[in-house]
Amino acid sequence: MNTFALTASVAEISQQRYTPAGIPALDLLLSHESQQIEAGQSRKVTLSLKALALGTTAETLAKTEVGKQVKFKGFLASTKNGKGSVLHITDIEFI
């Protein structure tokens, strides 16, 4: 199963574009910071993650302010060049 959930702030939002099929698409960069417990120890975690939203989710996120905290759900896939991962957003919840 490939499901992913992350609370993150929107660090960057590209200009909304359209797929060849006419579906709205939006590229984002998400930023996350938290404290996590690993092996019984507290650890500070920071990460940046590329994300992609399609359809009505893209249209909604296109109106979002940079810095806004959002709960994202979706799945991970390889980037086009295969040298990283991108979160394909399927659901959002504004905090």
Secondary structure, DSSP 8 states (H G I E B T S, - for coil): ---EEEEEEEEEE---EE-TTS-EEEEEEEEEEEEEEETTEEEEEEEEEEEEEEHHHHHHHHT--TT-EEEEEEEEEE-TTSSSEEEEEEEEEE-
